[in-house]
Amino acid sequence: MGRGVLAASAVAVPLLGLLIAAASARSWESRGTADQPAPVRGAPLRPSTGLRLVVAAKPPLLLDLDAGRARPVPGVGTTNSGVVSIVGVGGRAAVVVVEAVWRHADLYGLRGRGEVASKLGTGADVTPAPEGRSVWVRSVAARSRCALRQVAVDGRELRPRRAFPCARTLYPGGSLGLVVNRTRVIEPATGRTVVRTRWGVVAAAGKRLVLAGPDAFFFTLLDAATGTERRLRWPKTIGGLDAPAVDPRGRFVALAFANPSWPGGQALDVWLLDTETARLAHLPGMPALVSLKRTSMAWTDDGRLVMLGESGGRDFAAVWRPGEPHLAVKTVRLPGRETNGSDSFAILR
């Protein structure tokens, strides 16, 4: 769920996810059938969201959520073999990543209403920059030589290429910078390390890091500005930790838990972590039966969580703001997703 091939997204921790699933299995059974997964449900989504979604498909789609119409993204070319993935930028812009050959993709930026795509050149990895208007692009010049550059979504180069190790894995680091190899955060312009962690980084929200430790029962919320750590118990849930979604404003993290072999289908559970209060809340309508390979989440820049996927044999979009009692759900049609290898999408505003 929520992973592209070349696009860097939030950090998933598969092994920890399996341990969490095993640790919570007995407690799940003790809860009875009241929370058994069912197809995604909620109140009807009213046609006043003002949202457009850029959806990974062949060709990539621009979905007007209020009108319920999807059309190919203008100015973006695709290939039959390459995977199309989408990188969200600040909850209001997107980069379309069209894989050409191994570790080489064509990049296109979209913002506003997405009427015109800007060419961003090529690259191997794309990671959103903290300010929400640009991305860091890593390119491969040779097998052991890579470079990192910063480019705005409209195509302007903000920082020229500089040498950067190929072996490092990159993930969004909130307002701190970029997460490298899951255990430290760097300032990308200089490569300087600003935070080192004892456990792997699951997600970064503002200056707070969600860490996958110390064990399968607990995780740690680290405030990098003060060094304060808070240890929290993982929620009782149906499966293993999957790719989370981080609020661009730096407060909330939607923690996803997936079970690919639930009786009757695949199941998804989502919990909301408030990084300011360190409280966990169950998302309304969860857990749900979904197609995990076609379902993912993203936040808008004004604090709404959007879910796009397949449930009960239909494509759906759901919108929710923290504190609301129900998801707002709408059936949509998304052609071309079944031939693509990514379920990613991003929001334009």
TORMI-126326 format. One line per 4 residues: number of its first residue (from 1); their letters; for each residue x, y, z of C-alpha. Coordinates in Angstrom, 1 decimal. Each point is the difference from the previous one (the first is absolute). Layout:
# TORMI-126326
NUM = A = X:Y:Z ~ ...
***
This chain:
# TORMI-126326
1 = MGRG = 0.0:0.0:0.0 ~ 1.2:3.5:-0.9 ~ 3.4:-0.9:-1.5 ~ 1.4:1.1:-3.3
5 = VLAA = 3.0:-1.6:-1.8 ~ 2.3:3.0:-0.2 ~ -1.9:2.5:2.1 ~ 1.2:0.2:3.6
9 = SAVA = -2.9:-0.1:2.4 ~ -0.4:-0.4:3.8 ~ 2.2:-2.7:1.5 ~ -1.7:-3.4:0.3
13 = VPLL = 1.5:-2.6:2.4 ~ -1.1:-3.4:-1.2 ~ 1.7:-2.1:2.7 ~ -1.3:2.1:2.8
17 = GLLI = -3.4:-0.2:-1.6 ~ 0.0:-3.8:0.2 ~ 1.0:0.1:3.6 ~ -2.7:2.5:0.8
21 = AAAS = -2.5:-2.2:-1.8 ~ 1.0:-3.1:2.1 ~ 0.0:2.0:3.2 ~ -3.5:1.3:-0.6
25 = ARSW = -1.6:-3.2:-1.3 ~ -1.2:-1.3:3.4 ~ -1.3:3.5:1.0 ~ -1.9:0.3:-3.3
29 = ESRG = -1.7:-3.4:0.5 ~ -1.1:1.1:3.5 ~ -1.8:3.0:-1.4 ~ -2.6:-2.1:-1.7
33 = TADQ = -1.7:0.8:-3.3 ~ -1.2:3.6:0.6 ~ 3.0:1.4:-1.9 ~ 0.2:-2.6:-2.8
37 = PAPV = 1.1:1.5:-3.3 ~ -2.7:1.0:-2.4 ~ 0.0:1.9:-3.4 ~ 0.9:3.7:0.4
41 = RGAP = -3.1:1.8:1.3 ~ -0.9:3.5:1.0 ~ -2.2:3.0:-0.7 ~ -0.4:1.2:-3.7
45 = LRPS = 2.8:2.3:-1.1 ~ -1.4:3.4:-0.8 ~ 1.2:1.7:-3.3 ~ 1.7:2.9:1.7
49 = TGLR = 3.5:-1.4:0.8 ~ 1.9:2.2:-2.5 ~ 2.4:-2.9:-0.5 ~ 1.8:-1.3:-3.0
53 = LVVA = 2.0:-3.2:0.3 ~ 2.9:-1.1:-2.2 ~ -0.3:-3.8:-0.2 ~ 2.6:-2.6:-1.0
57 = AKPP = -1.3:-1.8:-3.0 ~ 0.9:-0.6:-3.7 ~ -0.4:2.8:-1.0 ~ 0.1:2.0:3.3
61 = LLLD = -3.4:1.5:0.8 ~ -1.2:3.3:1.2 ~ -3.1:-0.6:2.1 ~ -2.5:2.8:0.7
65 = LDAG = -1.4:-1.4:3.2 ~ -3.1:2.3:0.1 ~ -1.0:-0.7:-3.7 ~ 1.0:-3.7:0.2
69 = RARP = 1.9:0.3:-3.3 ~ 3.5:-1.3:-0.7 ~ 2.1:0.8:-3.1 ~ 3.6:-0.5:-1.0
73 = VPGV = 2.5:2.5:1.5 ~ 0.8:2.4:-2.9 ~ 3.6:0.0:-1.2 ~ 1.2:-3.2:1.7
77 = GTTN = 1.2:-2.8:-2.2 ~ 0.1:-3.7:1.2 ~ 1.5:-3.2:-1.2 ~ -1.6:-3.4:-0.1
81 = SGVV = 2.6:-1.6:2.2 ~ 0.8:2.7:2.6 ~ -1.9:0.4:3.3 ~ -1.6:3.4:0.6
85 = SIVG = 0.1:1.2:3.6 ~ -1.0:3.3:1.7 ~ 1.8:2.0:2.6 ~ -2.0:2.4:2.1
89 = VGGR = 1.5:3.4:0.8 ~ -1.3:1.9:3.0 ~ -3.6:-1.3:-0.4 ~ -0.6:2.4:-2.9
93 = AAVV = 2.4:-1.0:-2.9 ~ 1.3:-3.1:-1.7 ~ 2.8:-1.6:-1.9 ~ -0.8:-2.6:-2.6
97 = VVEA = 2.8:-2.6:-0.3 ~ 0.0:-2.0:-3.2 ~ 2.5:-2.8:0.1 ~ 2.0:-0.4:-3.2
101 = VWRH = 2.8:-2.5:0.8 ~ 1.5:-1.2:3.3 ~ 0.7:2.9:2.3 ~ -1.0:2.5:-2.7
105 = ADLY = -3.3:1.8:-0.2 ~ -1.5:3.1:-1.6 ~ -1.4:2.5:2.5 ~ -2.9:2.4:-0.4
109 = GLRG = -1.2:2.6:2.5 ~ -3.7:1.0:0.6 ~ -1.5:2.7:2.2 ~ -3.1:2.0:0.3
113 = RGEV = -2.7:-1.4:-2.2 ~ 2.6:-2.1:-1.9 ~ -0.9:1.2:-3.4 ~ 3.7:0.1:-1.2
117 = ASKL = 2.7:-2.4:1.1 ~ 3.6:1.4:0.4 ~ 2.9:-2.2:-1.1 ~ 2.5:-0.6:2.9
121 = GTGA = 2.5:-2.0:-1.9 ~ 0.9:-3.6:1.0 ~ 1.0:-1.7:3.2 ~ 0.1:-3.3:2.0
125 = DVTP = -1.6:1.2:3.2 ~ -2.4:2.8:0.9 ~ -0.5:1.2:3.6 ~ -2.1:3.1:1.0
129 = APEG = 1.9:2.9:1.5 ~ -1.2:1.2:3.5 ~ -1.4:3.4:-1.2 ~ -2.6:-1.7:-2.3
133 = RSVW = 0.8:1.7:-3.3 ~ 2.9:-2.0:-1.3 ~ 1.6:-3.5:-0.1 ~ 3.4:-1.5:0.4
137 = VRSV = 1.0:-2.1:-3.1 ~ 2.7:-2.6:0.1 ~ 1.4:-1.0:-3.4 ~ 2.5:-2.8:-0.9
141 = AARS = 2.9:1.0:-2.2 ~ 1.7:-3.4:0.2 ~ -0.3:-3.2:2.0 ~ 1.7:1.5:3.1
145 = RCAL = -0.5:3.7:-0.6 ~ -3.1:1.9:0.9 ~ -1.0:3.7:0.3 ~ -2.6:1.9:1.9
149 = RQVA = -1.8:3.2:-1.1 ~ -2.9:2.1:1.1 ~ -2.7:1.0:-2.5 ~ -3.2:1.9:0.4
153 = VDGR = -3.3:-1.6:-1.1 ~ -0.1:2.6:-2.8 ~ 3.3:-1.2:-1.4 ~ 2.4:2.7:1.4
157 = ELRP = 3.3:-1.4:1.3 ~ 0.5:1.2:3.5 ~ 3.2:-1.8:0.9 ~ 2.4:-1.5:-2.6
161 = RRAF = 1.1:-3.6:0.0 ~ 2.6:-1.0:2.5 ~ 1.5:-3.5:0.7 ~ -2.1:-2.2:2.3
165 = PCAR = 0.5:-3.6:0.9 ~ -2.0:-2.5:-2.0 ~ -0.4:-2.5:2.8 ~ -2.0:2.3:2.3
169 = TLYP = -3.8:-0.5:0.1 ~ -1.9:3.3:0.2 ~ -3.4:0.8:1.6 ~ -1.8:3.2:1.0
173 = GGSL = 1.3:1.4:3.3 ~ -2.7:2.5:0.8 ~ 1.4:3.5:0.7 ~ 3.3:-1.5:1.1
177 = GLVV = 1.3:-1.0:-3.5 ~ 0.3:-3.5:-1.5 ~ 0.0:-3.4:1.7 ~ 3.0:-2.0:-1.0
181 = NRTR = 0.1:-3.8:0.4 ~ -2.8:0.3:2.6 ~ 2.3:0.9:2.9 ~ 1.1:3.5:-0.5
185 = VIEP = -1.2:3.3:-1.5 ~ 2.2:2.3:-2.1 ~ -0.2:3.5:-1.2 ~ -0.1:-0.8:-3.8
189 = ATGR = 1.7:3.2:-1.2 ~ 3.2:-0.8:2.0 ~ -0.3:-3.7:0.9 ~ 0.4:1.0:3.7
193 = TVVR = -1.6:-2.5:2.4 ~ -2.5:1.8:2.3 ~ -1.5:-3.0:1.8 ~ 1.1:-3.6:0.7
197 = TRWG = -2.6:-2.5:1.3 ~ 0.3:-3.3:1.9 ~ -2.8:-1.6:-2.0 ~ -1.3:0.2:-3.6
201 = VVAA = -2.1:3.1:-0.9 ~ -3.5:-1.0:-0.9 ~ -1.2:3.6:-0.8 ~ 1.1:3.6:0.5
205 = AGKR = -2.5:2.7:0.9 ~ 1.4:3.5:0.4 ~ 2.9:-0.4:2.5 ~ -1.5:-3.2:1.5
209 = LVLA = 1.1:-3.5:-1.0 ~ -2.0:-3.2:0.4 ~ 2.5:-2.8:0.7 ~ -0.4:-3.7:-0.4
213 = GPDA = 1.1:-1.0:3.5 ~ 1.0:-1.1:2.5 ~ -1.9:-3.2:-0.8 ~ -3.1:-1.4:-1.8
217 = FFFT = -2.3:1.2:2.8 ~ 1.1:3.6:0.3 ~ 1.1:2.9:-2.3 ~ 1.7:3.3:0.9
221 = LLDA = -1.0:3.5:-0.8 ~ 3.1:2.2:-0.1 ~ -0.1:3.8:0.1 ~ 3.3:0.8:-1.8
225 = ATGT = -0.2:3.6:1.1 ~ 0.2:-0.8:3.7 ~ 1.2:-3.6:0.0 ~ -3.1:-1.1:2.0
229 = ERRL = -1.1:-3.6:-0.6 ~ -3.5:-1.4:0.7 ~ -0.5:-3.8:-0.1 ~ -3.4:-1.1:-1.3
233 = RWPK = -1.7:-3.4:-0.5 ~ -0.8:-1.1:-3.5 ~ -3.8:-0.1:-0.5 ~ -1.8:-3.4:0.0
237 = TIGG = -0.6:-0.6:-3.7 ~ -0.4:-2.5:-2.8 ~ 3.4:-0.2:-1.7 ~ 3.5:1.3:-0.6
241 = LDAP = 1.2:3.6:-0.2 ~ -0.4:1.4:-3.5 ~ 0.9:3.4:-1.6 ~ -1.3:2.9:2.1
245 = AVDP = -1.2:3.4:-1.2 ~ 1.3:3.2:1.7 ~ -1.9:3.3:0.3 ~ 2.1:2.7:-1.8
249 = RGRF = -0.7:2.4:2.9 ~ 2.0:-2.3:2.2 ~ -2.6:-1.1:2.6 ~ -1.7:-3.3:-1.0
253 = VALA = 1.3:-3.4:-1.3 ~ -2.5:-2.5:-1.4 ~ 1.4:-3.4:0.9 ~ -1.1:-2.7:-2.4
257 = FANP = -0.1:-3.7:0.9 ~ -0.6:-2.6:-2.7 ~ -1.0:-3.7:-0.1 ~ 0.3:-1.5:-3.5
261 = SWPG = -1.6:-3.3:1.0 ~ -3.0:1.0:2.1 ~ -3.0:-2.5:-0.4 ~ -2.0:1.2:-2.9
265 = GQAL = 2.6:2.3:-1.4 ~ 2.7:2.6:0.9 ~ -0.5:2.3:2.9 ~ 1.3:3.5:1.0
269 = DVWL = -0.1:1.7:3.4 ~ 0.9:3.6:0.6 ~ 0.8:1.8:3.2 ~ 0.6:3.7:0.5
273 = LDTE = 3.0:1.1:2.1 ~ -0.1:3.6:1.3 ~ 3.7:0.8:0.4 ~ -0.8:3.0:2.2
277 = TARL = -2.0:-1.9:2.6 ~ 1.4:-3.5:-0.6 ~ -3.5:-1.4:-0.3 ~ -1.2:-2.7:-2.4
281 = AHLP = -3.6:-0.1:-1.4 ~ -1.6:-2.5:-2.3 ~ -1.0:1.3:-3.4 ~ -3.8:-0.3:-0.5
285 = GMPA = -1.1:-3.0:-2.2 ~ 3.1:-1.9:0.8 ~ 1.1:-2.8:-0.4 ~ -1.2:-0.3:-3.6
289 = LVSL = 0.2:-2.6:-2.8 ~ 2.0:1.5:-2.8 ~ 2.4:-1.0:-2.9 ~ 3.3:0.9:1.7
293 = KRTS = 1.9:0.4:-3.3 ~ -2.5:2.6:-1.1 ~ -0.6:2.0:3.2 ~ 2.0:2.8:1.5
297 = MAWT = -0.3:3.2:2.0 ~ 1.1:3.6:-0.2 ~ -0.6:3.3:1.9 ~ -1.0:3.3:-1.3
301 = DDGR = 1.8:3.2:1.1 ~ -3.1:1.0:2.0 ~ -0.1:-3.1:2.1 ~ -2.3:-2.5:-1.7
305 = LVML = 0.9:-3.6:-0.5 ~ -0.9:-1.4:-3.4 ~ -0.2:-3.7:-0.8 ~ -0.1:-1.4:-3.5
309 = GESG = -0.4:-3.6:-0.8 ~ -2.2:-3.0:-0.8 ~ -2.5:-1.6:2.4 ~ -2.9:-2.3:-0.7
313 = GRDF = 0.9:-0.2:-3.7 ~ -0.2:3.7:-0.6 ~ 2.4:2.9:0.0 ~ -0.6:2.5:2.8
317 = AAVW = 1.2:3.3:1.4 ~ -0.4:0.9:3.7 ~ 0.6:3.3:1.7 ~ 0.3:0.5:3.8
321 = RPGE = 1.0:2.8:2.3 ~ 1.2:-0.9:3.5 ~ -2.9:0.1:2.5 ~ -2.7:-0.8:-2.6
325 = PHLA = -2.2:-3.0:0.9 ~ -0.1:-1.6:-3.5 ~ 2.0:-0.3:-3.1 ~ -1.5:1.8:-3.0
329 = VKTV = 0.0:-2.5:-2.9 ~ -0.6:0.1:-3.7 ~ 0.2:-2.5:-2.8 ~ 2.4:1.0:-2.8
333 = RLPG = 1.3:-1.5:-3.2 ~ 3.8:-0.3:-0.5 ~ 0.9:-1.7:-3.3 ~ 3.5:-1.2:-0.6
337 = RETN = 0.9:-0.8:3.6 ~ -0.2:-3.8:-0.5 ~ 3.0:0.1:-2.4 ~ 2.2:2.1:2.2
341 = GSDS = 2.2:-1.0:2.9 ~ -0.6:2.8:2.4 ~ -3.1:1.1:2.0 ~ 1.4:3.5:0.8
345 = FAIL = -1.8:3.3:-0.4 ~ 0.4:3.6:1.0 ~ -2.2:3.0:0.6 ~ -0.1:3.2:-2.0
349 = R = -1.3:3.3:1.6
***
